[in-house]
């Protein structure tokens, strides 16, 4: 890969994918958005319209298709974990070849799935911190004052090209530490806010003992898999974020959408079981969210 223009596919041009696609296209790269027929048609006709306090308001011209039909330099996989298996039909392995593949999904299980499906590709673990929403096909609202990507692996040149678009990009040599660094915060946050149908401010005041128990358990699991974790550091992060913050899992429940409960909570329970770590609080939360009808409601 050279410093010249890249050809980048974005599988799932929603809030996150649409923002990345728009920034890449604005910076002069060729972008192909992969989506369903209706969304692809709108994006091909109208481009991507981004409204952002950080990056301004702009419309970027991109290509759009329902399936990748030529090799590309890189692919961002930005669908929800619940839609991943079906969406990969848009990304044939025979077409993709040796591209860099960056999944920006919650959980862990997608890494093995992608590496098995695309053996010739460089599947590079990634995480992103951003608040971005698709308000309509091709229309993206970026509401956070940050858009920070972390990538695992030796992809320095690619990272520098992403930085040139305005994204904050860091590299982490330890994939396990990077993925669990996100999951150790996300799992308690998603499970507790969703279970209690409450913003984080309510969780950390009215349900603080349960929060503390969950943080101790996730810390134990994270350390067991070989990643650094500290319950007090996690608690400080929870106490720092704005009280009105909701999790994406909670928003999915409110909107009647499928949730990433298995990708987030299930992944933690599977790791805990594999390493012999007792996680009674997290197990109960996952169970209650799996069977809301049988739960004795307290909210």
C-alpha positions in Angstrom: 0.0 0.0 0.0 1.3 3.4 -0.9 0.4 6.9 0.3 -1.6 7.3 -2.8 -5.4 7.2 -3.0 -6.9 4.1 -1.4 -10.0 2.2 -2.5 -11.9 1.4 0.7 -15.2 -0.6 1.1 -17.5 0.1 4.0 -19.8 -2.7 4.9 -22.8 -1.1 6.7 -22.7 2.6 6.1 -24.7 3.5 9.2 -23.7 6.0 11.8 -20.1 4.7 12.3 -19.5 3.4 8.8 -21.1 6.4 7.1 -18.9 8.8 9.1 -15.8 6.9 8.2 -16.8 6.6 4.6 -17.6 10.3 4.3 -14.3 11.4 5.9 -12.3 9.1 3.6 -14.1 10.3 0.5 -13.7 13.9 1.5 -10.0 13.3 1.8 -9.8 12.0 -1.7 -10.0 8.3 -1.4 -12.3 6.1 -3.4 -15.1 4.7 -1.2 -17.5 1.9 -2.0 -20.5 1.6 0.4 -22.0 -1.9 0.6 -25.6 -2.0 1.7 -29.1 -3.1 0.7 -30.6 -2.1 -2.6 -32.6 0.8 -1.3 -29.8 2.3 0.8 -27.2 1.7 -1.9 -29.4 3.5 -4.4 -29.9 6.6 -2.2 -26.2 6.8 -1.4 -25.1 6.3 -5.1 -27.5 9.1 -6.1 -27.1 11.6 -3.3 -23.8 10.8 -1.6 -23.2 10.8 2.1 -24.3 13.9 4.0 -22.5 14.3 7.3 -23.3 16.8 10.1 -20.6 17.0 12.7 -19.5 19.5 15.3 -16.0 18.2 14.9 -15.7 17.8 11.1 -18.3 20.3 9.9 -21.2 19.7 7.5 -20.4 18.2 4.1 -21.6 15.9 1.4 -19.2 13.3 0.0 -19.6 11.5 -3.3 -19.1 7.8 -2.9 -19.9 4.6 -4.9 -22.5 2.2 -3.6 -23.3 -1.4 -4.3 -25.1 -4.4 -2.8 -22.0 -6.6 -3.2 -18.2 -6.1 -3.6 -17.3 -6.8 -7.2 -13.6 -5.9 -7.3 -10.6 -6.0 -4.9 -10.0 -3.1 -2.5 -7.2 -2.0 -0.3 -9.2 -2.1 2.9 -12.7 -2.8 4.3 -14.4 -1.4 7.3 -17.0 -3.8 8.7 -19.4 -1.6 10.6 -22.7 -3.5 10.8 -24.2 -4.6 14.1 -23.0 -8.0 15.4 -26.5 -9.2 15.0 -26.4 -8.5 11.3 -22.8 -9.7 10.6 -23.4 -13.2 9.3 -26.0 -12.2 6.8 -24.1 -9.1 5.7 -20.9 -11.0 4.8 -22.6 -12.2 1.7 -22.0 -8.7 0.4 -18.2 -9.3 0.8 -17.2 -12.4 -1.2 -13.8 -13.8 -0.1 -12.8 -14.6 -3.7 -13.2 -10.9 -4.6 -11.7 -9.4 -1.4 -8.3 -11.0 -1.6 -5.5 -9.7 0.7 -7.2 -6.5 1.8 -7.0 -5.1 5.3 -10.3 -5.9 7.1 -11.1 -3.8 10.1 -14.2 -4.8 12.1 -15.6 -2.1 14.4 -18.0 -4.3 16.2 -18.8 -5.0 19.9 -17.7 -8.3 21.4 -15.0 -10.8 20.5 -16.4 -13.6 18.4 -16.3 -11.7 15.1 -12.6 -11.9 14.9 -12.4 -15.7 14.5 -15.4 -15.7 12.1 -13.8 -13.1 9.8 -10.3 -14.8 9.9 -11.9 -18.1 8.9 -14.0 -16.6 6.2 -11.2 -14.4 4.7 -8.0 -16.4 5.1 -6.1 -14.2 2.5 -7.1 -10.9 4.2 -5.3 -9.1 7.0 -8.1 -9.0 9.6 -7.1 -6.3 12.0 -8.9 -5.9 15.3 -10.3 -2.4 15.8 -12.4 -0.4 18.3 -14.0 3.0 18.0 -15.2 5.6 20.4 -17.8 7.8 18.8 -21.4 8.8 18.9 -22.8 8.8 15.3 -26.2 8.0 14.1 -27.8 7.3 10.7 -30.9 9.4 10.6 -31.9 8.3 7.1 -30.0 6.4 4.3 -26.8 8.4 3.6 -27.5 11.0 6.3 -25.1 10.9 9.3 -25.2 12.9 12.6 -21.9 12.9 14.5 -22.7 14.2 17.9 -19.6 13.5 20.0 -16.6 15.8 20.1 -14.4 12.8 19.3 -14.0 9.9 16.8 -11.2 7.7 18.0 -10.1 4.4 16.4 -7.7 1.9 17.9 -6.2 -0.7 15.7 -4.2 -3.8 16.7 -1.4 -4.8 14.4 1.4 -3.4 12.2 -0.7 -1.1 10.0 1.2 2.1 10.5 0.8 3.4 7.0 -2.9 2.7 6.9 -3.3 4.4 10.3 -1.5 7.5 9.1 -3.9 7.7 6.1 -6.8 7.5 8.4 -5.4 10.2 10.6 -5.2 12.5 7.6 -9.0 12.4 7.3 -9.2 13.9 10.8 -9.8 10.6 12.7 -7.9 10.1 16.0 -6.1 6.8 15.3 -3.9 4.8 17.8 -2.1 1.5 17.4 -2.0 -1.2 20.0 0.2 -4.3 19.6 -1.8 -6.4 22.0 -5.1 -7.4 20.4 -6.4 -9.2 23.5 -5.7 -6.1 25.8 -7.4 -3.8 23.2 -10.6 -5.8 22.8 -11.0 -6.6 26.5 -10.1 -3.0 27.4 -13.3 -2.0 25.5 -15.4 -5.0 26.6 -14.5 -4.6 30.3 -16.3 -1.3 30.3 -19.0 -2.0 27.7 -20.4 -5.2 29.2 -21.3 -3.8 32.7 -22.4 -0.5 31.1 -24.7 -2.2 28.6 -26.0 -4.9 30.9 -26.8 -2.6 33.8 -28.4 0.3 31.9 -30.5 -2.1 29.8 -31.5 -4.3 32.8 -32.7 -1.3 34.8 -33.9 0.8 31.8 -32.0 3.7 33.3 -29.3 6.1 32.3 -25.9 5.6 33.8 -26.4 8.2 36.4 -29.3 6.2 37.9 -27.3 3.0 37.7 -24.3 4.4 39.6 -26.4 5.9 42.4 -29.4 3.6 42.9 -27.7 0.4 41.8 -24.2 1.1 42.9 -23.6 -2.2 44.9 -24.6 -4.1 41.8 -22.3 -2.0 39.6 -19.4 -2.6 42.0 -20.0 -6.3 41.9 -20.2 -6.4 38.2 -16.9 -4.4 37.9 -15.1 -6.8 40.2 -16.3 -9.8 38.2 -15.4 -8.3 34.8 -12.0 -7.3 36.1 -11.4 -10.9 37.2 -12.4 -12.3 33.8 -10.3 -9.7 32.0 -7.2 -10.6 34.0 -7.9 -14.3 33.5 -7.7 -13.9 29.7 -4.4 -12.1 30.0 -5.4 -8.5 29.7 -4.8 -5.7 32.3 -7.8 -4.5 34.3 -8.5 -2.6 37.5 -11.9 -2.3 39.1 -11.2 1.1 40.6 -10.1 2.5 37.2 -13.3 1.1 35.6 -15.4 2.7 38.4 -13.6 6.0 37.8 -14.6 5.8 34.1 -18.2 5.1 35.1 -18.3 8.0 37.5 -16.8 10.3 34.9 -19.3 9.9 32.0 -22.3 12.2 31.8 -25.2 11.0 34.0 -27.7 11.0 31.0 -25.6 8.5 29.0 -27.4 5.4 27.7 -25.9 2.3 26.1 -26.6 1.3 22.5 -28.1 -2.0 23.8 -30.6 0.0 25.9 -31.5 2.1 22.8 -31.9 -1.1 20.8 -34.4 -2.4 23.4 -36.3 0.9 23.5 -36.5 0.8 19.7 -37.6 -2.8 19.5 -34.4 -3.9 17.6 -32.4 -7.1 18.2 -29.7 -6.6 20.8 -26.1 -7.6 21.0 -26.6 -9.4 24.3 -24.8 -12.5 23.2 -22.0 -10.6 21.6 -21.4 -8.6 24.7 -22.7 -10.5 27.8 -22.5 -13.9 26.2 -18.8 -13.4 25.3 -18.0 -12.5 28.9 -19.8 -15.5 30.3 -18.0 -17.8 27.8 -14.6 -16.5 28.7 -15.5 -16.7 32.4 -16.5 -20.4 32.0 -13.4 -21.2 30.0 -11.1 -19.8 32.7 -13.1 -21.0 35.7 -14.0 -17.5 36.9 -17.2 -17.1 39.0 -19.4 -14.3 37.7 -22.8 -14.5 39.5 -23.8 -10.9 39.0 -23.0 -10.9 35.3 -24.6 -14.3 34.8 -27.8 -13.1 36.5 -27.9 -9.9 34.4 -27.5 -11.8 31.1 -30.2 -14.3 32.2 -32.7 -11.6 33.2 -32.1 -9.8 29.9 -32.5 -13.1 28.0 -35.8 -13.8 29.6 -37.4 -10.4 30.3 -40.9 -11.8 30.4 -40.1 -14.1 33.3 -38.3 -11.4 35.2 -40.0 -9.9 38.3 -39.9 -6.3 37.2 -38.3 -3.7 39.4 -38.5 -0.9 37.0 
